[in-house]
Amino acid sequence: MSTIAPPADLSGESPLPPGGEQAWIEVIQKMDEVYNDLLQYEVALEEKNAALEESHQFIESVLASMSDILIVCDRNGGIEEVNSSLQHFSGKTAGELEHTPVFDLFADDVERAKARDIFARYGREGVHDCEFFLRAGDGSTVPVSMNCTPRLSQTGKLMGMVVTGRPVGELRRAYSALRQAHDDLKRTQGQLLHAEKMVSLGRLVAGVAHELNNPISFVLGNVLSLKRYASRLESYLGAVHASDAAEDGALQAMRQELRIDRILADMPHLIDGMIEGAERTRDIVDALKRFSAVDKMTPEQVSLNEVVERSVRWVVQSAAANFTVNTKISPNLKCSGSSGQLQQVIMNLVQNACDATASQREPALTVSGNIEDGMVILRFADNGPGISEKHLGRLFEPFFTTKPVGQGTGLGLSISYSIVERHGGKLSAHNLPGGGAEFILALPVESC
């Protein structure tokens, strides 16, 4: 039995094994899948590279914008990277600074030894706010507050350190600005507190002035009447003494015993003093009303010679017997303003001098006045202990006083300063070289 062979392949190629075509199709599909995966990986890699580049640029911009000095070192102290602040500070480029010892930045061998010792001892724990002297690009020595932080690997191995620093001059300027702002805030708070006190004081003064007005008017009216009665009594006694009854020995003895002649001589002065005191009290009440209501002042011609003389007399009468006041005032010093307010100022200055010299063996005050450089100048120089330097700048602040509690309100000089300012003048104080204090009251000549 014979077999029939299959026809030969005329192309000369071996025929595909059974199922071979399907295998090639699967291979091609796998290759397409691998190619697609490679494309996706490439896109993802490009996105990551772009993000990495963006992060790198962000970090570089942050480092460049830092005002503090930044140095990245290896564990041997070699500089690996710096920011622009250090380049500007040292006057060197990043290429010149890299791979050089960080200790070369310090000012001298003493500072380098100090830095090596501190970084070696506290490198792993970190160094905080330690002041070193660095050499700047212009050759000057600049104090810098530095911090050192260790740079560790994932396994905790020390890889190097990160050093930051800020020139102490900038810190001091910042602290100075902060301190100035704090002082300004405290001063503003004090002014607000004083303003509240002054408002309350104004209400109180208005009520007191209103209550005092009627009794002062009553006293003044009675004293004026007493002056008229005293004149009549003096005329009557004069007639009695001139009559035949004056020859009576008993009457003459009683006249001498009672010192009638002296009483008659003193009575006009006593009554004038009472009238002056009542009028002055009335002026004070009016001033209190103006103080509380801030009324406008009506200017008048004021003789400063009379105001000083009257003020000194009033204070000396109630002062210690050994307190002396010497006046050396040029004649005919006049100004425009309020006689009562200026007397209030001068009396306050004289009274303060009396209080300041109370501990002296021979307390004295010298009041001099003349015209200097277009200004009327009144000087009040005492022989007291002077004014403490820390108090000189606060003398005219409301409610500030160096007197014991209960002996001063701290308003006298403050109100006097305001009165002088309203008159267009200036009130100042200083210590004399030979001891004692001097207050200077200046009024412009054009108002005189």
C-alpha positions in Angstrom: 0.0 0.0 0.0 1.5 3.3 -1.0 1.2 6.7 0.7 0.7 10.1 -1.0 3.1 12.9 0.3 1.8 16.5 0.8 2.7 19.0 -1.9 6.0 20.8 -1.5 6.0 24.6 -0.4 7.1 26.4 -3.5 8.3 29.5 -1.5 11.1 27.5 0.1 10.1 28.6 3.7 9.2 26.1 6.4 5.5 26.0 7.2 4.3 27.6 10.6 3.9 25.1 13.3 0.4 24.4 14.5 -0.8 27.5 16.5 2.3 29.6 15.6 0.4 32.6 14.1 -1.6 33.1 17.3 1.6 33.0 19.4 3.1 35.8 17.2 0.0 37.9 17.7 0.2 37.5 21.5 3.9 38.5 21.3 3.1 41.7 19.3 0.3 42.6 21.8 2.8 42.2 24.8 5.3 44.4 23.0 2.6 47.0 22.6 1.7 46.8 26.3 5.3 47.2 27.3 5.7 50.2 24.9 2.7 51.8 26.4 4.0 51.3 29.9 7.3 52.8 28.9 5.5 55.8 27.5 3.5 56.3 30.7 6.7 55.9 32.8 8.4 58.5 30.7 5.5 60.9 31.1 5.5 60.3 34.8 9.3 60.7 35.0 9.1 64.0 33.1 6.3 65.3 35.5 8.4 64.3 38.5 11.5 66.0 37.0 9.4 69.1 36.4 8.2 69.1 40.0 11.7 68.5 41.3 13.0 71.4 39.2 10.2 73.6 40.5 11.0 72.6 44.1 14.7 73.2 43.5 13.9 76.7 42.1 11.6 77.4 45.1 14.3 76.4 47.6 16.9 78.5 45.8 14.6 81.5 45.8 13.9 81.0 49.5 17.6 80.8 50.3 18.4 83.8 48.1 15.7 85.9 49.8 16.9 85.1 53.4 18.4 88.0 55.1 20.2 85.7 57.6 23.5 84.1 56.8 23.1 80.4 55.8 26.0 77.9 55.6 25.8 74.2 54.9 28.9 72.3 56.0 30.2 68.7 56.0 31.1 67.0 59.2 34.7 68.3 58.9 33.6 72.0 58.7 34.0 72.3 54.9 31.5 74.6 53.2 29.2 72.8 50.8 26.6 75.5 50.1 25.9 79.1 51.0 23.2 81.7 50.4 23.4 85.1 48.8 23.4 86.9 52.2 26.8 85.3 53.1 28.1 86.2 49.7 27.1 89.8 50.2 28.5 89.8 53.8 31.8 88.2 52.9 32.3 89.9 49.5 33.0 86.5 47.9 31.1 84.4 45.4 29.7 80.9 46.1 32.5 79.3 44.1 35.1 81.0 46.2 33.4 80.0 49.5 32.7 76.3 48.6 35.1 73.7 49.8 36.8 76.1 52.2 36.7 75.8 56.0 33.8 77.6 57.7 36.2 78.7 60.4 38.0 80.9 57.9 35.0 83.3 58.1 35.8 84.2 61.7 37.6 87.4 62.6 40.8 86.0 64.2 42.5 83.0 65.7 40.8 83.5 69.1 37.3 83.5 67.5 38.2 80.4 65.4 39.4 78.5 68.5 36.2 79.5 70.3 34.0 78.4 67.4 35.9 75.0 67.0 35.5 74.3 70.7 31.8 75.2 70.9 30.9 73.4 67.7 32.8 70.3 68.8 31.2 70.2 72.2 27.6 71.1 71.3 27.5 70.1 67.6 25.1 67.2 68.1 22.8 69.1 70.5 22.9 72.3 68.5 24.2 75.8 69.3 21.7 78.6 69.9 22.2 82.4 69.9 26.0 82.3 70.4 27.7 85.5 69.5 30.9 85.4 67.4 32.9 88.0 65.5 33.1 87.5 61.8 35.3 89.3 59.2 33.2 91.2 56.7 34.0 91.8 53.1 35.2 95.4 53.8 37.6 94.1 56.5 35.6 95.2 59.5 34.8 93.0 62.5 31.1 92.4 62.9 29.4 90.6 65.8 27.0 87.9 64.6 24.5 85.9 66.6 24.9 82.3 65.2 22.9 79.0 65.5 24.3 75.6 64.5 22.0 72.6 63.8 23.4 69.1 63.2 22.6 67.5 59.8 21.9 63.7 60.2 21.4 60.8 57.8 18.5 58.5 57.9 20.5 56.2 60.1 21.3 59.0 62.5 24.9 59.4 61.3 26.3 63.0 61.5 26.6 64.2 58.0 27.5 67.9 58.7 25.8 71.0 60.1 23.7 73.9 59.1 24.9 77.3 60.4 22.7 80.4 60.4 23.6 83.8 61.7 22.3 87.4 61.9 24.5 90.5 62.5 23.9 91.7 66.1 23.6 95.3 64.9 20.3 94.4 63.1 19.1 92.7 66.3 20.0 95.7 68.4 18.2 98.1 66.0 15.2 95.8 66.1 15.3 95.7 69.9 15.8 99.5 70.0 12.8 100.0 67.7 10.7 97.6 69.9 11.8 99.4 73.1 10.9 102.8 71.5 7.5 101.5 70.5 7.0 100.1 74.0 8.0 103.5 75.6 5.7 105.4 73.2 2.8 103.0 74.1 3.5 103.6 77.8 3.6 107.3 77.3 0.4 107.3 75.4 -1.3 105.2 78.1 0.0 107.7 80.7 -1.3 110.6 78.7 -4.7 108.9 78.4 -4.8 108.3 82.1 -3.8 111.9 82.8 -6.5 113.1 80.4 -9.1 111.1 82.3 -7.8 112.5 85.6 -8.0 116.0 84.2 -11.6 115.5 83.1 -12.6 114.3 86.5 -10.5 117.1 88.1 -12.3 119.7 85.9 -15.7 118.6 87.1 -14.5 118.7 90.7 -12.9 122.1 90.3 -16.1 123.5 88.7 -18.2 122.5 91.7 -15.6 123.8 94.2 -15.3 127.1 92.4 -19.1 127.5 92.4 -19.4 126.7 96.1 -16.6 129.2 97.0 -17.8 132.0 94.9 -20.7 133.1 97.3 -18.7 133.0 100.6 -15.8 134.9 99.0 -18.1 137.6 97.8 -19.6 137.8 101.3 -16.2 138.1 102.9 -15.0 140.7 100.5 -18.2 142.8 100.9 -17.8 142.7 104.7 -14.2 143.7 104.6 -15.0 146.7 102.4 -17.7 147.7 104.9 -15.2 147.2 107.7 -12.8 149.5 105.9 -15.4 152.3 105.9 -16.3 151.7 109.5 -12.6 151.8 110.5 -12.2 155.1 108.8 -15.2 156.5 110.8 -13.8 155.0 114.1 -10.5 156.5 113.4 -12.1 159.9 112.9 -14.1 159.6 116.1 -11.1 158.5 118.1 -9.1 161.4 116.7 -11.8 163.8 117.8 -11.9 162.1 121.3 -8.1 162.4 121.7 -8.2 166.1 120.6 -11.0 167.0 123.1 -10.7 167.9 126.8 -11.2 164.2 127.7 -7.7 163.5 126.4 -6.3 165.3 129.5 -7.7 162.5 131.7 -4.8 160.5 133.0 -6.7 157.2 133.1 -7.7 157.6 129.5 -4.2 158.3 128.5 -2.9 155.3 130.4 -5.5 153.1 128.7 -4.6 154.5 125.4 -1.0 153.6 125.9 -1.8 150.2 127.4 -4.0 149.2 124.6 -1.7 150.7 122.0 -4.5 152.5 120.3 -2.1 154.6 118.2 -0.4 151.5 116.8 -3.7 149.8 116.1 -4.9 152.8 114.2 -1.7 152.9 112.2 -1.8 149.1 111.4 -5.5 148.9 110.7 -5.4 150.3 107.2 -2.6 147.9 106.2 -4.4 144.9 107.8 -7.7 145.8 106.0 -5.9 146.3 102.7 -4.3 143.0 103.1 -7.6 141.3 103.8 -9.1 143.0 100.8 -6.1 141.9 98.6 -6.4 138.4 99.9 -10.2 138.2 99.3 -9.7 139.6 95.8 -6.9 137.1 95.2 -9.1 134.3 96.3 -11.8 135.6 94.0 -9.3 135.6 91.2 -8.3 132.0 92.0 -12.0 131.0 91.9 -12.3 132.7 88.5 -9.1 130.9 87.4 -10.5 127.6 88.5 -13.6 128.3 86.5 -11.5 129.0 83.5 -9.5 125.9 84.1 -12.6 123.8 84.2 -14.4 125.5 81.3 -11.3 126.4 79.3 -12.6 130.0 78.8 -10.7 132.5 76.6 -8.4 134.8 78.5 -8.9 138.6 78.2 -5.5 140.2 77.9 -4.6 143.1 80.1 -1.4 145.2 80.8 0.4 143.5 83.6 3.3 145.0 85.6 5.6 142.1 86.3 7.4 144.1 89.0 4.2 144.4 91.0 3.2 140.7 90.4 6.6 139.5 91.6 6.6 141.8 94.7 3.1 140.7 95.6 3.8 137.0 95.1 7.0 137.1 97.1 5.2 139.0 100.0 2.4 136.4 100.1 4.8 133.4 100.2 7.2 134.9 102.7 4.5 135.8 105.1 3.6 132.1 105.5 7.1 130.7 105.1 9.7 130.0 107.7 11.3 133.1 109.3 14.7 132.4 107.9 13.6 132.1 104.3 14.9 135.2 102.4 14.1 136.3 98.9 16.3 138.8 97.1 14.8 140.6 94.0 16.9 142.1 91.3 14.4 143.1 88.7 14.8 145.9 86.1 12.1 148.6 86.4 9.0 148.8 84.3 8.7 145.2 83.1 5.2 144.9 81.6 3.5 142.3 79.5 0.1 141.5 78.1 -1.8 138.7 79.8 -3.6 137.8 83.0 -2.3 139.3 86.2 -3.9 136.6 88.3 -2.6 133.7 86.2 0.9 135.1 86.1 0.8 135.6 89.9 -0.3 132.0 90.2 2.8 130.9 88.2 5.3 133.1 90.2 3.8 132.2 93.6 4.1 128.5 92.6 7.8 129.0 91.7 8.6 130.9 94.9 6.7 128.4 97.0 8.6 125.5 95.4 11.9 127.2 96.1 10.8 127.7 99.7 10.0 123.9 100.0 13.2 122.9 98.2 15.4 125.0 100.5 13.7 124.0 103.8 16.6 121.7 104.8 19.3 124.4 104.2 20.7 126.4 107.1 20.1 129.7 105.4 17.4 129.1 102.7 17.4 131.8 100.1 15.9 132.6 96.7 17.2 135.2 94.2 14.6 136.5 91.7 16.2 138.5 88.8 14.5 139.9 85.7 15.5 141.8 82.6 15.2 141.7 78.8 17.5 139.3 76.9 17.5 138.7 73.2 14.0 140.0 72.7 12.6 138.1 75.6 11.5 139.2 79.1 13.4 136.8 81.4 12.6 136.1 85.0 15.1 133.8 86.8 14.3 132.0 90.1 17.6 130.6 91.5 17.6 128.9 95.0 20.3 127.4 97.1 18.7 124.1 97.6 20.0 120.6 96.8 19.0 120.8 93.1 16.8 118.5 91.0 17.7 114.9 90.3 18.7 114.3 86.7 16.1 111.6 86.3 13.4 114.0 87.4 14.4 117.0 85.2 12.6 115.7 82.1 9.3 115.1 84.0 8.9 118.2 86.1 6.1 119.6 84.1 4.1 116.3 83.6 0.6 116.3 85.3 0.5 114.5 88.7 4.3 114.1 88.8 5.7 115.3 92.2 8.8 114.5 94.3 7.1 115.7 97.5 5.9 113.1 100.1 2.3 111.8 99.8 -0.1 114.4 101.0 2.2 117.4 100.5 2.0 117.8 96.7 -0.5 117.1 93.9 1.9 117.3 91.0 -0.3 119.9 89.3 1.4 123.1 90.2 4.2 123.1 87.7 2.0 121.5 85.0 -0.7 124.2 85.3 2.0 126.9 85.4 3.6 125.5 82.3 0.2 125.6 80.5 -0.4 129.2 81.6 3.0 130.3 80.4 2.4 128.6 77.0 -0.9 130.4 76.7 0.9 133.7 77.2 3.3 132.7 74.3 6.2 132.1 76.7 8.3 129.2 77.9 9.0 127.8 81.4 12.2 125.7 81.9 14.4 124.4 84.7 18.0 123.3 85.2 20.6 122.8 87.9 23.1 125.5 88.7 26.8 124.6 88.5 27.4 125.8 92.1 24.4 123.9 93.5 20.7 124.6 93.6 18.1 124.8 90.9 17.0 127.6 88.6 13.6 128.1 86.9 13.5 130.5 83.9 10.2 132.2 82.9 10.4 133.8 79.4 7.8 135.9 77.8 8.1 137.3 74.3 8.8 141.1 74.0 6.2 141.5 71.3 3.5 140.7 73.9 5.0 143.3 76.3 
